[in-house]
Structures are given as structure tokens and as C-alpha cells.
Amino acid sequence: MPPRVKSLRQLKNLIPEKVKRTLAVLLGTDAYAEDGLVTNHVPVFGEDPKFLEAYALGKATSSWKAMDLRWRVYIACWMANKVKGLPGDFVECGVNRGGMSRAVLHYVDFERLNKRFYLLDTFSGFPEDLREVASEANLDDYQDCYDAVLETFRPFPTVRIIRGRVPQTLSQVDSDCVSYLSIDMNVAEPEIAAAEYFWDKMVPGGVILLDDYCYSRSYERQRRAFDDFVRRRSSSVLAMPTGQGLIFKQ
């Protein structure tokens, strides 16, 4: 019996490359078909040399293995670039091998900014007691990568790598002002804890980027938790066709 497909991400990995290419031809020359998103709208980021450089650097970390998720990474880069002129540091909760943050660093020329970038993760997958409530889509996708992450970000003195569980490590972010917060921990409880902790530190115009908000039904607990989070703050989440969600601090 074939394995049960739990998410579009897994389904994508089962589709032969020849089928993907055929689908792209049928949709048109500018078709985009990866990471659960299929469209014949023009992927304009493919014409952005800076983004192509940033994406290549992120992919080189092996964060996404054989997958590609260019549109999702482009959203993160674009949002980081939009808020880089605001006061406040950058924070990413849920880093894995650092592909997304490495791409963002390059795209916004982070070393030229007077900011710090905090990267928080266990760097060894899900804590055992959270596996039961984590998304089933990628429970076993993560291995210890701490040494690799240290090496990737060694050239960046303003990047702070914080190893451990959220929310226990949040107090190690010694910043009172945040303009960019990326959340991707695949478990509702630490994700909401991070959002709660940083909300009052977010500057007006700052953004919270949710990686899995509407990616698939596997992340339903996270979506419902964030819907409640923004409702209590008279705010809202912008659902993206990439599966991401955006929250803007007013």
C-alpha cells in the first residue's frame, strides 16, 4: 500500500519531474509549479538578480533538500526589504538550517543596517513532548544542524544564534524594538508564545510572517490559534497563496 499523502508538500515530492515540466508547458511559458502552488501568473522574481543570488545562498544551506520554494522565499525577502528602514531588529523563530534567513540577509544587505538578527531554534527538531501536537506533515524532516548553522552565519557578527526551546529562550532576545518577525515552528503553542512575547515590541508598520498559516490542513491548529490571536487585537491575517500569512502591526 502506498504511503498516505498528508500534505501538498509531500504530494509535490511524489510527482515526477517530467510531469511537472509537462504541466508547466500546458500552463504557459511563465508557469510556476512548485511548493504546492501552481499558476500561470508571471513569477517576476525570476527577473530580479538580487533575489536569485539570495535564493541560491538560502538553497545552499540544504534547508529545503530537493524542494524549491522560490515564491515563498520571495515573500519573506520582499517583506524584510519593506520594513528594513523602520526602527527595530529582525527575529526568526524556527530556523532549521537557516535557508530563509540567509536569503533575507543577502536581499536586504543586512550587514549595512544598524540592526541585529536573532535566530531561535532547537536546531535539532521537535522536543519530544511537542511531537503529539506538531504538524504531522514533517515530523521527521529535521536533524541536528547547530554546527552547520554556526558555520553559515559565522561571517555575520550582528546575527545572534539562540539555541533552545521557545518560549524559554525568548528572554535572550535583548531587543525592545522589532520590525520583522518570522515564525515557523510547526506547533501552535510556541508560535503563539512568540507572537505574544514580541507583539508589544513590534514597531508600527512592522510585519509578522507566518510560514504555514494556510499551507495545508495539517497546520489547522496554527491557523485557528493565530485567527484568535489577531481577533483579540483587532487585527487580521492576510492569507497568501504560498500558504503564508502576514500580520501588520498598526
N, C-alpha and C positions, 0 to 999 in steps of 0.2 A: 504494500500500500504506500503511495507517495506521501511525503510529509505534508501536514496541514499548513497551508499558507496563512500566516497570521497578520500580514500587513502588505501594503503595496510595495514597500521596500523589498520584502522577501520575494514577492511576485516578480518584480523587476529583475532580480538576480536570476530567475528561472527562465527568462525569455532569451533565446539565442540571439547573438549579435546580428545574424543575417535577418531575422525577423524585425529587429529594431531598425535596421537600415532600410528594409522594405517599407516599414511603417513611415519612416521619415520621408521617403520618396513619394509615397501616396499623399502625405500631408502637404508637401511642398518643399522647395529647396531651403527654406529658412526654418524648417520644423525643428522643434525641440522635444526630445523624448528621453527623459531620464529622471530618476529620483521620484517616481510616481506622478510626474507632470508631463502631459503630452499636449502640445499646442502647435498650431502653425503661425502663431504670432511671432514677430521678429525678436530673437534674443540679442538685443542691441549691445549687451555687454561683451559679445564676441568681437566687437569693433573697438573696444576700449583696451589699448595696450597695457595700461597700468593695472587694470583688473586681471588681464591674462597673466601678467607677471605674478600678481598677488595670489591668484588661484593656483598657479604652478607651485609656488612656495608652500601653500597650505597642503596641497596634494602630496608633496614630497615628504610630509610628516607621516604618511601612511594612515592618517586618521580615518579615511573612508575606504581603505583597502582598494578593491577593484571598482568601487562605485564612483560615479561622478554626480555632483550636486551643485552645478555652477550657478543656477538661478538662486538657490538658497544662500549660497555664499555671497552672491552679488547683493542680495538684500541686506545682509549684515554689513558688507563693506560700504554700501550706499548710506545706510543709516548712521554708521560710525563717522563717515565723512561729513554728514549733515550736521552732527552735533559736536564735531571736534572744536569748533570755535566757541562753544559755550564753556563757562567755568565747570570744573568737575573732572574727576578721574573716570577711568574705564574699569569695569568689573565683569568677569565672566565666571559664572558658577556652572560647572560641568564642562570640562575642558578636553578630557581624554588625551590624545596625543598633541593637541594644540593646533589642528589644521585651520579652524575658523579664526582663532585669534592671530595666528601667524599671517593669514591673508589680510586681516584687518590692519595689523601693524604696518604692512607694506603699503596698503592702499591709501592710508591717511598720513603717511610719512610720520609715524608716531614719534620717532626719535627727535623730531624737530618741535614737538609740542611740549609744553611745560606741564606734563601730566604723568600719572602713574597708571599702570595696567595690572590689576590684580587677577590672578588666575587661581581659582579654587576648585579642588577635586580630591578624591581619594587617590586618584591615579592608579587604581587597582580594581576598578569595577564597583559593583553594588555591595554595600555592607550586608552581611548575611541576614540580619533581621529585617531588611527592607526588600528582600527579593520577592516576598509574597505579594507585596503591593506595587512592585515596579511593573512597568510595561513588559508584557511577555514578548514583545517584538524583537528585543535584542538583549535579553538577559545574559547571554553568554558571549557577547561580542567584545568584551573588554578584558584586557590583561594588564598586569603591572607595566607601567610605562614611565614611571617617575624619572628614571635616569635619562631616558630619551627626551623627555620634556625639558629637563635641565639643560641638556645639550642644545636643543633647538633655540632656547631663549637666552642662552649664555651671552650673546652679543648685545643684549638689550638691558642696560642697567636699570631702567625705570620699570621693568616688568618684575612683579613680585609673585613668586610661586608659593602658594599656601596649600600644604598637603593635609588632608583630614576630612572629616565629615562636616557637612552643613546640616544644622546651623551652628554646631560647636565652634567652627573656625571663623565665623563671620566677624567676631570682635577683633580678629587680627588684621582686618582691613582698616588701617588707621587713616581713614579719609572721612571728612564730614560733608563732602560735596561730590556727587556722581552725576555724570551726564549720559553715560552709556552702560546699560546693564543687560548682559546676555545670560539667559537661563536655559540650561539644557541638561537636566539631571534625570529625566525619565521617571521621576517619582514625585507625586503631588506634594507630599509633606515637606521635604527640604526645599522644593521650588517655592512654595508659598512662604515658607520661613524666610527665604532670601528676599522675596518681594516685600514682605512685611518689614524686614530689617532696614532695607535701603529706601523705602518709599519716601520717608521724610528727608532723606539725604539727596533725593533726586532734584536737580535744578529744573525750573520751568523750561519747557521745551525739550527736556531730556527724554530718552526712549528706553523702554524695556522691550527686549527682543525675546520672544518665546519660541524656541526652536520647534516644538512638537505640538503646538496648540490645536491644530486640526489636521495633523498629518494622517491619522487613521483612527479607527475606533479603539485601537489598542491604547490610545492616550486619552481616553474619555475622562478618566478621573482628573487628569491635569486640567483639561478644558473646563470642566464643571467647577473645579476649585478656583480657577482664575476668573471665570464668569462671576462667581460670588465675590472674589477679591475686588474686582473693579466696580461691582454694583454697590458695595459698601463705601466706595469712594467717589460715587457719582461719575465714574469714568467708563471706558469701554475698551474692548479689544478689537483691533482691525484684523480680521481673518484673511490670510493671504493664500493664493492658490498653490504656493510652495508648501503649505502646511504650517507655516509660521504664524505667529500672532504679534501684533505691535500695540504697545500701550504708550501713549504720550502723556507726560506729566504736564498738567496745566499750571 
